[in-house]
Amino acid sequence: MRPMEHASHTDIVKRLKRAHGHLAGVIAMIEEGRPCLDLAQQLQAVESAVTNAKRALIHDHMEHCFGEGVDGGGKAAREALAEFKAIAKYL
């Protein structure tokens, strides 16, 4: 695989930093003894933020990396297909 930064990576990093902040907040809530319902709601928000970041990353990867590999044909297409199969398990 080749290291590559896509235009969406900046947005994905922002999403993950927000999720990181929310997760730190949940930890603080646990330490403060907040009600489980509040904790569950905040954990759902963290999970959703991470899921959305993951989905954006995978969709971006499929559009750019997979698309480029298929356009090249031959060995590049086979490598792109193998990479697609590998990343698809995270959907």
C-alpha positions as CSV (number, residue, x, y, z in Angstrom):
1,M,0.0,0.0,0.0
2,R,1.1,3.5,-0.6
3,P,0.9,6.4,1.9
4,M,-1.5,8.9,0.6
5,E,-3.5,11.8,2.0
6,H,-6.9,12.4,0.5
7,A,-8.8,15.7,0.7
8,S,-11.2,14.0,3.1
9,H,-8.5,13.2,5.7
10,T,-8.6,16.7,7.1
11,D,-12.3,16.3,7.8
12,I,-11.9,12.8,9.2
13,V,-9.2,14.0,11.6
14,K,-11.6,16.8,12.8
15,R,-14.3,14.2,13.3
16,L,-12.0,11.9,15.3
17,K,-10.7,14.8,17.5
18,R,-14.3,15.6,18.3
19,A,-15.0,12.0,19.2
20,H,-11.8,12.0,21.3
21,G,-13.1,15.0,23.2
22,H,-16.5,13.4,23.7
23,L,-14.8,10.2,24.9
24,A,-12.7,12.1,27.4
25,G,-16.0,13.7,28.6
26,V,-17.6,10.3,29.1
27,I,-14.6,9.1,31.2
28,A,-15.0,12.2,33.3
29,M,-18.7,11.5,33.7
30,I,-18.0,8.0,34.9
31,E,-15.5,9.3,37.4
32,E,-18.1,11.8,38.6
33,G,-20.6,9.1,39.1
34,R,-23.1,10.3,36.5
35,P,-26.2,8.2,35.8
36,C,-25.8,5.2,33.4
37,L,-28.5,6.6,31.1
38,D,-26.4,9.8,30.6
39,L,-23.3,7.7,30.0
40,A,-25.0,5.4,27.5
41,Q,-26.3,8.4,25.5
42,Q,-22.8,10.0,25.4
43,L,-21.2,6.7,24.4
44,Q,-23.7,6.3,21.6
45,A,-22.6,9.8,20.4
46,V,-19.0,8.7,20.5
47,E,-19.7,5.5,18.7
48,S,-21.7,7.3,16.0
49,A,-18.9,9.9,15.5
50,V,-16.3,7.1,15.0
51,T,-18.6,5.1,12.7
52,N,-19.2,8.2,10.5
53,A,-15.4,8.9,10.4
54,K,-14.8,5.3,9.4
55,R,-17.4,5.4,6.7
56,A,-16.1,8.6,5.3
57,L,-12.6,7.1,5.2
58,I,-13.7,3.9,3.5
59,H,-15.9,5.7,1.0
60,D,-13.0,8.0,0.1
61,H,-10.6,5.1,-0.2
62,M,-13.0,3.2,-2.5
63,E,-13.5,6.3,-4.7
64,H,-9.8,7.2,-5.1
65,C,-7.7,4.1,-4.6
66,F,-10.0,1.4,-5.9
67,G,-11.1,3.6,-8.8
68,E,-7.5,4.4,-9.8
69,G,-6.5,0.7,-9.6
70,V,-9.3,-0.5,-11.8
71,D,-8.6,2.3,-14.4
72,G,-5.1,0.9,-14.7
73,G,-6.2,-2.6,-15.5
74,G,-4.1,-5.8,-15.2
75,K,-2.0,-6.2,-12.1
76,A,-3.2,-2.8,-10.8
77,A,-6.8,-3.9,-11.0
78,R,-6.1,-7.2,-9.1
79,E,-4.2,-5.2,-6.4
80,A,-7.1,-2.7,-6.1
81,L,-9.6,-5.5,-5.8
82,A,-7.6,-7.2,-3.1
83,E,-7.3,-3.9,-1.3
84,F,-11.0,-3.4,-1.6
85,K,-11.8,-6.8,-0.2
86,A,-9.5,-6.1,2.7
87,I,-11.1,-2.7,3.6
88,A,-14.6,-3.9,3.0
89,K,-14.5,-6.0,6.1
90,Y,-14.6,-2.8,8.2
91,L,-17.9,-1.6,6.8
